[in-house]
Amino acid sequence: MTMSSRSARYAFIWVPSLFLAMGIPFNVINATAATMFKSLGISDGEITVMLGNVVLAWSLKPFWAAFLDMYRTKKFFVLAMEVLLAALFVGVAMALPMSGFFKISIALLWVAAFASSTQDICGDGIYLTALDRKQQATYAGIQSMAWNLGKVLATGLLISQMERLANANAWSTQTMWMAVWITAAVVMALLAVLHVFALPTGSIAHRPANAREVVRDFLGTAETVFHKRSFWGMIAFVFLYRAGEGLILMEGRLFLQSSTESGGLGLTAGQAAQIDGTWGTIAMIVGGILGGMFLGKMGLKRALPILALCLNVPHFTFVYLSQAAGPGHGLDYATIATLVSIEKFGYGFGFIGNMVYMMQQFAPGRSTMTHYAFATALMNFVLVPTTMVSGPLAEWLGFETFFIVVMFASVPSVLAAWKAPFPLDEDKEAVAAAESGREVITADDATRVPAGPRVVQLLAGKASIFAMLAILTLLIIDAKLLGEVQLKGPGNSGLWLGLLVASAAMKGFFCVEDVWVCAAGEGGGGEDRRDDLCAECARGEDRRGAGAGDDGGRAGGRGEVGTVRSAALKLQESKIQAPEKGQGQKAMVGV
C-alpha cells in the first residue's frame, strides 16, 4: 500500500483528530484563558491588553512558515507542538496557586500561541499534501466541523462541566481552573499519541542548499505580495472588515461575566461558556453554511456588502443587552442565550465573505499559499489593537456606551466591503487558468508586466514594504503604551494617551508617504531614478531567473519562469474559484 493510499484510507481518523487538535489550543488560549482571568478577578483592561498581545503569534506565522519545510517533516512538527502544548497547559495549571500567576500564565500562553500557530501551519500542510483535490473536497466539511468541535469543547463544555464538578465537590475557583487546564493537557497528549500512528507524514519539500538560498527564496516570495494590483485597497478591506468584531470579540464574552453592578449580565463562568462556546458556536456554524450558499448564488462582488451588513448589524444585540440589563439588574438566561446566538449567527454568515475574497482576489498567483498566509495573518493582525483597546475602552465608557461605539466602529467594515477592489475581474487570462485548474499567472506577474510599468511596480512594492513594516512596528509599540495606560489608571495616563495619538499620526504619515512615492514613480519627473530602478529590476529578475525551477517557484527572467511547484501549492492553486465574469474594475499596477 502506497503512502498516498494509506493516507486516504485512514483520513476518516486523522483529519477530524488533527483539526480537533488545532481547534482546542487556539480557543483555550484566546477564549478559555479570558474567562478564567475574569473569574479570578483580573480587570477587563488587563485581560484584553495582555491576551490581545498573544494574538500576534498567529499574525506573524508567515515569517517562519517557509522555514518549517527545511527541517524534518510536517508530522514531526505537529507531534512536537502537541506535546509542547500539553506541557505548557500543565504549566499554566501549576502557576495558578502562585501570587504572580497572571504574568506567569501570560508568558506561558505566549509560548503556547507560537506552538499552536506552528501546529496550524504544518497541520494545514499535511491536509493539502496528503490528500488529492477530490479527497480534500470530501473532508472539507469534516475538518471545519472538527475545528469548531474543538471550540465547543474548549470554551463551552469543558468549563461548564468543570463548574458543575466544582459545585458538587466544593472546589475553590482556583482548583476548578487547574482541573480545566490539566484536562486540556491530557486531551492534547492523547491526540499526540493517536497521531504518532494515524497521521501521515505529508510532502517533504525542497531543501535549500545554503542560508543564502533560504533567505532569497523567502524574500523573493514575500516581495511579490506587495506587487499586487490594488494592494492597499485589498489590505484596507482585510483590515477594516473585522474592525467592529475585534472590539466585541473578547469584551463581549467578558460582558456576560461582569457583575450587574458594573452594568454586566452577572453570569457565572459556566453559564457564559455554555452560551458563547456552545449555543453561540452552533449558531455560527449554521450561519456559515447558509452564508456560503448565499454567496455561491449571488456571487462575491454582489454579495460582499450584504455579508458585511450581516456581520456587523447583529452587534446591536449587545447594545440591547447592555441597555436592558442596566446597573444592578440582569436578564434571564434564555433572552441572553437567544440574543448572543443571533449575533454569532450573523458573524458566521458574514465572515465567509472575508475568506472567499482573500482566496479569489488576494491569494491567486505563483505563490498562492504564501500569499494566502500573508492575507490571513494581516486579517488576524487587526484583532490585536482592537482586542487590546476593547477592555480599557469598556471600563472607561461603561458597557452601555461602549457597545454603541462598537456599532459606529462597524461602519468602516461595511464601507470597505462596498468599495473593495476586484483587480482580477478584468484579468481574463488568470480567470481562464483558474477555471481550467492550470497554474494561475496574474497580470501583476513579472512575465506579464512591460518594462515601464515594471519599474513602477518595483518602486511601489518597496514603498509598500517600508510602510507596512513601519506600521506593524508602531502597533507593537502601541501594545506597550496601552499596557502603561492600563497600569497608570484614570487621571494619570495623559502622557501615554498622547503617545498613542502620536503613534496613530505616524502610521497615517507612512501610508500617505507610500501613496506619494507611488504617485511620483508613476508620474515621472525623475528619469535618473527610473533608470536606476530599471537596472535594479533587471538585476533582480536575473537573480530570480538563475534559480528557476526550484520548488519554491521563484520567478525567472522576463522570458523564462521556473514553474516547478510543490504538491501543496498545486493543490491550493487548483482550488481557487474563478471570479464572476463581466464584473470589471480598473487595475492599478503595484498600488
PLY file of the C-alpha trace (Angstrom):
ply
format ascii 1.0
element vertex 591
property float x
property float y
property float z
element edge 590
property int vertex1
property int vertex2
end_header
0.00 0.00 0.00
1.48 3.36 -1.03
1.81 6.25 1.41
-0.81 8.21 -0.55
-3.39 5.42 -0.47
-2.67 4.79 3.22
-3.21 8.50 3.99
-6.54 8.45 2.17
-7.63 5.17 3.76
-7.21 6.47 7.32
-8.24 10.06 6.60
-11.54 9.49 8.42
-9.41 9.15 11.59
-6.61 11.67 11.21
-8.50 14.54 9.53
-11.03 15.11 12.35
-8.48 14.37 15.08
-5.91 16.75 13.53
-8.30 19.67 13.23
-9.74 18.97 16.67
-6.17 19.21 17.97
-5.78 22.52 16.12
-9.06 23.98 17.37
-8.60 23.18 21.07
-5.39 25.17 21.78
-6.45 28.18 19.68
-9.69 28.54 21.63
-8.19 27.65 25.00
-5.59 30.41 24.60
-7.91 33.08 23.16
-11.20 32.40 24.96
-10.90 29.98 27.87
-8.00 31.97 29.33
-10.07 35.19 29.20
-12.95 33.51 31.04
-10.54 32.18 33.67
-8.83 35.51 34.30
-12.20 37.23 34.63
-13.42 34.74 37.23
-10.14 35.13 39.14
-10.64 38.88 39.49
-8.43 40.31 36.74
-9.83 43.52 35.19
-11.17 43.59 31.63
-8.48 46.07 30.60
-5.61 43.85 31.77
-7.16 40.77 30.15
-7.74 42.31 26.72
-4.39 44.13 26.61
-2.38 41.03 27.52
-4.32 38.43 25.53
-4.57 40.85 22.61
-0.77 40.73 22.51
-0.85 36.94 22.35
-2.88 37.06 19.10
0.29 38.38 17.43
1.60 34.81 17.22
-0.97 33.88 14.57
-0.36 37.15 12.71
3.39 36.60 12.46
3.35 32.95 11.35
4.18 33.68 7.65
7.61 34.82 8.82
8.62 31.32 9.92
6.22 29.15 7.90
8.66 28.81 4.99
11.41 27.55 7.31
9.41 24.62 8.70
9.79 22.68 5.46
13.57 22.96 5.68
13.99 20.55 8.60
12.47 17.17 9.40
8.80 16.65 8.39
5.41 18.27 8.87
4.34 15.33 11.05
7.37 15.84 13.29
6.42 19.45 14.00
2.73 18.62 14.59
3.66 15.95 17.16
6.29 18.14 18.80
3.88 21.08 19.13
1.08 18.91 20.55
3.41 17.55 23.25
4.72 21.06 23.96
1.18 22.44 24.24
0.24 19.70 26.72
3.27 20.60 28.85
2.51 24.32 28.70
-1.11 23.78 29.72
0.11 21.84 32.78
2.46 24.75 33.47
-0.46 27.21 33.46
-2.35 24.98 35.90
0.66 24.79 38.23
1.10 28.58 38.10
-2.41 29.39 39.35
-1.69 28.98 43.09
1.27 31.38 42.82
0.99 35.05 43.74
2.18 36.21 40.30
0.04 33.72 38.38
-1.24 36.30 35.87
2.17 37.28 34.49
3.44 33.70 34.55
0.33 32.45 32.74
0.62 35.15 30.05
4.26 34.20 29.44
3.32 30.52 29.08
0.38 31.40 26.80
2.75 33.40 24.56
4.86 30.29 24.03
1.71 28.19 23.60
0.42 30.60 20.94
3.57 30.19 18.86
3.35 26.41 19.28
-0.31 26.43 18.23
0.34 28.59 15.16
3.23 26.31 14.15
0.94 23.31 14.54
-1.63 25.08 12.32
0.94 25.67 9.56
2.12 22.06 9.44
-1.35 20.59 10.01
-2.71 22.53 7.04
0.33 21.41 5.03
-0.37 17.74 5.76
-4.01 18.15 4.76
-3.05 19.82 1.46
-0.30 17.37 0.51
-1.59 14.02 1.81
-4.99 14.24 0.08
-5.84 14.91 -3.54
-8.38 17.53 -4.63
-11.36 15.19 -4.55
-10.46 13.94 -1.08
-9.93 17.49 0.16
-13.40 18.42 -1.03
-14.83 15.31 0.63
-13.28 16.09 4.01
-13.65 19.90 3.91
-16.85 19.83 5.95
-15.41 17.32 8.42
-12.28 19.38 9.12
-14.36 22.52 9.68
-16.75 20.64 11.97
-13.83 19.14 13.94
-12.20 22.55 14.46
-15.47 24.02 15.70
-15.96 20.97 17.93
-12.65 21.94 19.50
-14.10 25.37 20.21
-17.26 23.87 21.76
-15.17 21.59 23.98
-12.58 24.21 24.97
-14.82 27.22 25.57
-18.15 25.57 26.37
-18.49 22.03 27.64
-15.14 21.81 29.44
-15.78 24.93 31.55
-19.48 24.27 32.26
-18.85 20.65 33.27
-15.91 21.57 35.48
-18.06 24.21 37.18
-20.64 21.52 37.95
-17.92 19.30 39.45
-16.59 22.24 41.45
-20.03 22.97 42.90
-20.61 19.31 43.71
-17.23 18.84 45.40
-16.87 22.31 46.96
-13.73 23.10 44.94
-12.31 26.58 45.02
-12.37 28.66 41.82
-8.61 28.21 41.54
-8.87 24.41 41.82
-11.60 24.31 39.19
-9.42 26.15 36.68
-6.44 23.94 37.44
-8.65 20.98 36.53
-9.69 22.71 33.27
-6.08 23.21 32.15
-4.94 19.74 33.17
-7.87 18.19 31.28
-6.96 20.19 28.17
-3.35 18.98 28.55
-4.44 15.34 28.82
-6.59 15.68 25.67
-3.66 17.16 23.71
-1.33 14.39 24.91
-3.82 11.67 23.88
-4.24 13.26 20.45
-0.44 13.32 20.06
-0.28 9.57 20.84
-3.03 8.90 18.26
-1.18 10.97 15.65
2.05 9.02 16.11
0.26 6.10 14.44
-2.51 7.69 12.35
-1.08 10.95 10.99
0.61 10.84 7.55
3.99 12.47 7.01
2.90 14.94 4.33
5.13 16.09 1.50
8.83 16.73 2.04
9.75 19.96 0.30
12.91 21.03 -1.47
15.77 21.61 0.97
17.71 24.82 0.22
21.40 24.28 -0.35
22.59 27.07 1.94
21.49 30.01 4.09
21.68 32.44 1.17
19.20 30.35 -0.82
16.89 30.18 2.20
16.81 33.96 2.54
16.50 34.50 -1.23
13.56 32.11 -1.52
11.72 33.66 1.40
12.29 37.30 0.47
11.52 36.71 -3.20
8.17 35.14 -2.40
7.27 37.70 0.27
8.10 40.64 -2.00
5.62 39.54 -4.65
2.78 40.10 -2.15
3.44 43.84 -2.35
3.47 43.84 -6.16
-0.22 43.02 -6.39
-2.51 45.46 -8.14
-4.78 47.41 -5.78
-2.61 46.13 -2.91
-3.55 48.85 -0.43
-7.21 48.70 -1.39
-7.28 44.97 -0.67
-5.30 45.44 2.54
-7.76 48.15 3.64
-10.62 45.70 3.12
-8.85 42.89 5.03
-8.06 45.25 7.93
-11.41 47.03 8.16
-13.80 44.14 7.54
-13.36 42.83 11.12
-12.80 46.18 12.88
-16.11 46.17 14.78
-15.89 42.46 15.50
-12.41 42.92 17.01
-13.85 45.24 19.65
-16.59 42.82 20.65
-14.73 39.52 20.22
-13.28 39.22 23.73
-15.05 42.04 25.57
-18.48 40.65 24.62
-17.67 37.45 26.50
-16.31 39.38 29.48
-19.52 41.47 29.49
-21.52 38.29 30.07
-19.49 37.57 33.22
-19.25 41.14 34.54
-21.28 41.94 37.66
-24.67 43.59 37.31
-23.39 46.45 39.48
-20.87 47.32 36.76
-23.53 47.02 34.02
-22.74 43.42 33.05
-25.04 40.42 32.95
-23.69 38.64 36.03
-23.41 35.14 34.54
-21.12 32.52 36.05
-18.12 31.25 34.08
-20.02 28.06 33.24
-23.13 29.89 32.04
-21.10 32.30 29.89
-19.13 29.38 28.45
-22.29 27.45 27.63
-23.90 30.42 25.85
-20.85 31.69 23.98
-18.98 28.43 23.48
-21.83 26.00 22.80
-25.05 27.67 21.61
-23.15 30.54 20.00
-20.82 28.20 18.15
-23.71 26.11 16.83
-25.40 29.28 15.56
-22.13 30.38 13.96
-21.76 27.06 12.10
-25.34 27.27 10.77
-24.70 30.89 9.72
-21.52 29.90 7.91
-23.28 27.17 5.94
-26.13 29.48 4.89
-23.69 32.33 4.15
-21.72 30.05 1.82
-24.90 29.05 -0.01
-25.94 32.71 -0.33
-22.53 33.74 -1.65
-22.48 30.89 -4.15
-25.81 32.01 -5.55
-25.19 35.79 -5.58
-21.51 35.88 -6.49
-18.80 37.50 -4.38
-18.97 41.06 -5.70
-22.75 41.40 -5.31
-22.90 39.52 -2.01
-19.98 41.19 -0.19
-21.75 44.39 1.03
-24.73 42.31 2.20
-22.42 39.91 4.03
-20.74 42.90 5.71
-24.11 44.11 6.96
-24.93 40.63 8.28
-21.59 40.57 10.09
-22.00 43.95 11.77
-25.71 44.75 12.26
-26.20 41.90 14.80
-23.76 43.71 17.12
-26.90 45.65 18.05
-27.90 42.66 20.20
-25.16 43.66 22.66
-26.41 47.26 22.60
-29.83 45.95 23.64
-28.38 43.64 26.30
-26.33 46.45 27.86
-29.26 48.89 27.82
-31.89 46.41 29.04
-29.76 44.95 31.80
-28.57 48.23 33.29
-26.64 48.64 36.55
-27.94 46.44 39.36
-30.15 44.01 37.44
-29.54 41.39 34.77
-31.65 39.48 32.25
-32.94 35.93 32.14
-30.74 33.19 30.70
-32.99 32.41 27.71
-33.01 36.03 26.50
-29.22 36.31 26.76
-28.65 32.97 25.00
-31.03 33.90 22.16
-29.52 37.33 21.51
-25.90 36.12 21.71
-26.75 33.28 19.30
-28.24 35.80 16.84
-25.01 37.81 16.97
-22.93 34.65 16.40
-25.18 33.58 13.53
-24.56 36.94 11.84
-20.83 36.55 12.39
-20.80 33.11 10.77
-22.94 34.31 7.85
-20.86 37.41 7.14
-17.35 36.12 7.85
-17.41 33.80 4.83
-17.16 36.87 2.58
-13.79 37.80 4.04
-12.30 34.35 3.48
-13.55 33.96 -0.08
-12.37 37.47 -1.00
-8.85 36.61 0.13
-8.95 33.32 -1.80
-10.24 34.83 -5.05
-8.66 38.29 -5.14
-5.59 38.43 -2.87
-4.12 34.93 -2.97
-4.05 33.91 -6.70
-0.63 33.83 -8.33
2.52 31.74 -8.46
2.82 31.69 -4.65
-0.84 31.26 -3.77
-0.30 29.51 -0.44
2.21 32.05 0.82
0.07 34.99 -0.30
-2.98 33.50 1.37
-0.96 33.02 4.57
0.01 36.69 4.47
-3.62 37.71 3.95
-4.91 35.64 6.86
-2.08 36.91 9.06
-2.97 40.52 8.27
-6.64 39.72 8.87
-5.79 38.44 12.34
-3.43 41.34 12.98
-6.28 43.86 13.04
-7.64 41.96 16.03
-4.52 42.86 18.03
-5.15 46.63 18.52
-8.96 46.32 18.59
-8.92 43.50 21.15
-6.32 45.26 23.27
-8.19 48.56 23.39
-11.63 47.00 23.97
-11.15 46.31 27.68
-9.79 49.73 28.72
-12.39 51.42 26.49
-15.27 49.47 28.07
-14.03 50.30 31.56
-13.72 53.97 30.67
-17.04 54.39 28.82
-19.18 51.78 30.56
-20.85 48.91 28.70
-23.89 50.90 27.56
-21.77 53.50 25.71
-19.08 51.01 24.67
-21.41 48.85 22.57
-22.79 51.96 20.85
-19.19 52.82 19.94
-18.85 49.29 18.53
-21.77 49.98 16.19
-20.07 53.14 14.87
-16.76 51.26 14.56
-18.55 48.75 12.33
-19.39 51.37 9.70
-15.90 51.25 8.06
-16.36 47.49 7.64
-19.47 47.99 5.50
-17.83 50.81 3.52
-14.74 48.63 2.92
-16.93 45.83 1.54
-18.84 48.29 -0.68
-15.62 49.81 -2.09
-13.47 46.67 -2.11
-11.33 46.39 -5.26
-11.64 43.34 -7.51
-8.38 43.53 -9.51
-8.67 40.04 -11.01
-12.08 40.55 -12.59
-10.61 42.02 -15.79
-7.75 39.51 -15.93
-9.33 37.06 -18.36
-6.14 35.04 -18.72
-5.92 34.37 -14.97
-9.66 33.62 -14.83
-9.33 31.07 -17.62
-6.37 29.44 -15.83
-8.34 29.20 -12.56
-11.37 27.73 -14.36
-9.27 25.05 -16.06
-7.21 24.19 -12.97
-3.95 25.40 -14.54
-1.30 27.45 -12.77
-2.64 30.97 -12.22
-0.31 33.70 -13.53
-1.91 37.05 -12.77
-1.42 40.31 -14.66
0.94 41.62 -11.96
3.35 38.71 -12.52
6.80 39.83 -13.71
6.42 37.95 -17.01
3.25 39.85 -17.92
4.31 43.37 -16.91
6.10 45.54 -19.52
9.40 47.21 -18.62
7.99 50.67 -17.82
5.13 49.57 -15.54
7.51 47.01 -14.01
9.65 49.88 -12.71
6.58 51.49 -11.13
5.62 48.13 -9.66
9.07 47.71 -8.13
9.03 51.22 -6.66
5.50 50.83 -5.29
6.34 47.42 -3.83
9.38 48.71 -1.98
7.44 51.71 -0.65
4.61 49.41 0.48
7.03 47.11 2.29
8.51 50.08 4.12
5.09 51.45 5.07
3.78 48.08 6.25
6.84 47.29 8.38
6.71 50.75 9.92
3.02 50.38 10.77
3.50 46.90 12.26
6.41 48.14 14.36
4.30 51.01 15.68
1.46 48.61 16.52
3.86 46.66 18.73
4.78 49.95 20.42
1.03 50.58 20.83
0.80 47.37 22.86
3.36 48.73 25.34
1.63 52.12 25.52
-1.77 50.54 26.14
-0.26 48.46 28.91
1.13 51.61 30.55
-2.28 53.33 30.26
-3.88 50.36 31.99
-1.30 50.34 34.79
-1.45 54.11 35.43
-5.22 54.18 35.81
-7.65 57.09 35.31
-6.24 60.59 35.62
-2.58 59.51 35.41
-2.23 58.34 31.84
-2.36 61.58 29.83
1.24 61.24 28.63
0.73 57.69 27.39
-2.53 58.58 25.64
-0.69 61.43 23.92
1.98 59.00 22.73
-0.77 56.71 21.38
-2.17 59.63 19.36
1.34 60.40 18.07
1.74 56.75 17.06
-1.53 56.89 15.12
-0.35 60.07 13.35
2.91 58.36 12.37
1.03 55.39 10.91
-1.02 57.81 8.82
2.16 59.56 7.70
3.73 56.31 6.47
0.61 55.43 4.49
0.49 58.90 2.88
4.23 58.71 2.16
3.73 55.37 0.44
0.98 56.77 -1.80
3.11 59.84 -2.60
6.14 57.73 -3.58
3.98 55.50 -5.78
2.40 58.52 -7.47
5.78 60.14 -8.02
7.11 56.98 -9.64
4.09 56.69 -11.90
4.05 60.36 -12.85
7.65 60.59 -13.99
9.86 63.62 -13.30
12.86 61.57 -12.20
14.43 59.88 -15.20
17.72 59.14 -13.42
15.84 57.43 -10.63
13.79 55.50 -13.19
17.00 54.33 -14.93
18.42 53.16 -11.61
15.23 51.27 -10.91
15.24 49.67 -14.37
18.77 48.42 -13.71
17.79 47.18 -10.25
14.72 45.49 -11.70
16.82 43.73 -14.33
19.35 42.56 -11.76
16.55 41.24 -9.54
14.99 39.33 -12.43
18.36 37.90 -13.41
18.85 36.66 -9.85
15.41 35.08 -9.81
15.95 33.60 -13.26
19.14 31.93 -12.06
17.07 29.93 -9.60
14.24 28.99 -11.99
12.93 25.51 -11.46
13.35 25.35 -7.68
10.43 24.03 -5.63
9.98 27.49 -4.18
8.65 28.60 -7.58
10.82 31.72 -7.90
10.04 33.83 -10.93
12.59 33.77 -13.72
13.57 36.49 -16.21
11.07 38.23 -18.47
11.07 35.36 -20.92
11.52 32.34 -18.65
9.91 31.43 -15.34
10.50 28.44 -13.08
7.23 26.51 -12.88
8.12 23.56 -10.65
5.64 23.56 -7.75
5.39 21.70 -4.50
2.38 19.40 -4.16
0.78 21.66 -1.58
0.96 24.70 -3.83
-0.52 22.80 -6.77
-3.41 21.57 -4.67
-4.13 25.00 -3.22
-3.93 26.81 -6.57
-6.20 24.30 -8.26
-8.88 25.04 -5.64
-9.13 28.74 -6.42
-12.57 29.66 -7.68
-12.80 31.99 -10.64
-14.30 35.43 -10.07
-17.55 36.12 -11.83
-17.30 37.24 -15.43
-18.50 40.64 -16.50
-17.53 42.36 -13.27
-14.71 44.69 -14.19
-12.70 47.17 -12.24
-9.75 49.19 -13.42
-6.49 47.58 -12.29
-3.58 49.55 -10.91
-0.06 48.17 -11.03
1.58 47.83 -7.65
-0.67 50.26 -5.75
0 1
1 2
2 3
3 4
4 5
5 6
6 7
7 8
8 9
9 10
10 11
11 12
12 13
13 14
14 15
15 16
16 17
17 18
18 19
19 20
20 21
21 22
22 23
23 24
24 25
25 26
26 27
27 28
28 29
29 30
30 31
31 32
32 33
33 34
34 35
35 36
36 37
37 38
38 39
39 40
40 41
41 42
42 43
43 44
44 45
45 46
46 47
47 48
48 49
49 50
50 51
51 52
52 53
53 54
54 55
55 56
56 57
57 58
58 59
59 60
60 61
61 62
62 63
63 64
64 65
65 66
66 67
67 68
68 69
69 70
70 71
71 72
72 73
73 74
74 75
75 76
76 77
77 78
78 79
79 80
80 81
81 82
82 83
83 84
84 85
85 86
86 87
87 88
88 89
89 90
90 91
91 92
92 93
93 94
94 95
95 96
96 97
97 98
98 99
99 100
100 101
101 102
102 103
103 104
104 105
105 106
106 107
107 108
108 109
109 110
110 111
111 112
112 113
113 114
114 115
115 116
116 117
117 118
118 119
119 120
120 121
121 122
122 123
123 124
124 125
125 126
126 127
127 128
128 129
129 130
130 131
131 132
132 133
133 134
134 135
135 136
136 137
137 138
138 139
139 140
140 141
141 142
142 143
143 144
144 145
145 146
146 147
147 148
148 149
149 150
150 151
151 152
152 153
153 154
154 155
155 156
156 157
157 158
158 159
159 160
160 161
161 162
162 163
163 164
164 165
165 166
166 167
167 168
168 169
169 170
170 171
171 172
172 173
173 174
174 175
175 176
176 177
177 178
178 179
179 180
180 181
181 182
182 183
183 184
184 185
185 186
186 187
187 188
188 189
189 190
190 191
191 192
192 193
193 194
194 195
195 196
196 197
197 198
198 199
199 200
200 201
201 202
202 203
203 204
204 205
205 206
206 207
207 208
208 209
209 210
210 211
211 212
212 213
213 214
214 215
215 216
216 217
217 218
218 219
219 220
220 221
221 222
222 223
223 224
224 225
225 226
226 227
227 228
228 229
229 230
230 231
231 232
232 233
233 234
234 235
235 236
236 237
237 238
238 239
239 240
240 241
241 242
242 243
243 244
244 245
245 246
246 247
247 248
248 249
249 250
250 251
251 252
252 253
253 254
254 255
255 256
256 257
257 258
258 259
259 260
260 261
261 262
262 263
263 264
264 265
265 266
266 267
267 268
268 269
269 270
270 271
271 272
272 273
273 274
274 275
275 276
276 277
277 278
278 279
279 280
280 281
281 282
282 283
283 284
284 285
285 286
286 287
287 288
288 289
289 290
290 291
291 292
292 293
293 294
294 295
295 296
296 297
297 298
298 299
299 300
300 301
301 302
302 303
303 304
304 305
305 306
306 307
307 308
308 309
309 310
310 311
311 312
312 313
313 314
314 315
315 316
316 317
317 318
318 319
319 320
320 321
321 322
322 323
323 324
324 325
325 326
326 327
327 328
328 329
329 330
330 331
331 332
332 333
333 334
334 335
335 336
336 337
337 338
338 339
339 340
340 341
341 342
342 343
343 344
344 345
345 346
346 347
347 348
348 349
349 350
350 351
351 352
352 353
353 354
354 355
355 356
356 357
357 358
358 359
359 360
360 361
361 362
362 363
363 364
364 365
365 366
366 367
367 368
368 369
369 370
370 371
371 372
372 373
373 374
374 375
375 376
376 377
377 378
378 379
379 380
380 381
381 382
382 383
383 384
384 385
385 386
386 387
387 388
388 389
389 390
390 391
391 392
392 393
393 394
394 395
395 396
396 397
397 398
398 399
399 400
400 401
401 402
402 403
403 404
404 405
405 406
406 407
407 408
408 409
409 410
410 411
411 412
412 413
413 414
414 415
415 416
416 417
417 418
418 419
419 420
420 421
421 422
422 423
423 424
424 425
425 426
426 427
427 428
428 429
429 430
430 431
431 432
432 433
433 434
434 435
435 436
436 437
437 438
438 439
439 440
440 441
441 442
442 443
443 444
444 445
445 446
446 447
447 448
448 449
449 450
450 451
451 452
452 453
453 454
454 455
455 456
456 457
457 458
458 459
459 460
460 461
461 462
462 463
463 464
464 465
465 466
466 467
467 468
468 469
469 470
470 471
471 472
472 473
473 474
474 475
475 476
476 477
477 478
478 479
479 480
480 481
481 482
482 483
483 484
484 485
485 486
486 487
487 488
488 489
489 490
490 491
491 492
492 493
493 494
494 495
495 496
496 497
497 498
498 499
499 500
500 501
501 502
502 503
503 504
504 505
505 506
506 507
507 508
508 509
509 510
510 511
511 512
512 513
513 514
514 515
515 516
516 517
517 518
518 519
519 520
520 521
521 522
522 523
523 524
524 525
525 526
526 527
527 528
528 529
529 530
530 531
531 532
532 533
533 534
534 535
535 536
536 537
537 538
538 539
539 540
540 541
541 542
542 543
543 544
544 545
545 546
546 547
547 548
548 549
549 550
550 551
551 552
552 553
553 554
554 555
555 556
556 557
557 558
558 559
559 560
560 561
561 562
562 563
563 564
564 565
565 566
566 567
567 568
568 569
569 570
570 571
571 572
572 573
573 574
574 575
575 576
576 577
577 578
578 579
579 580
580 581
581 582
582 583
583 584
584 585
585 586
586 587
587 588
588 589
589 590
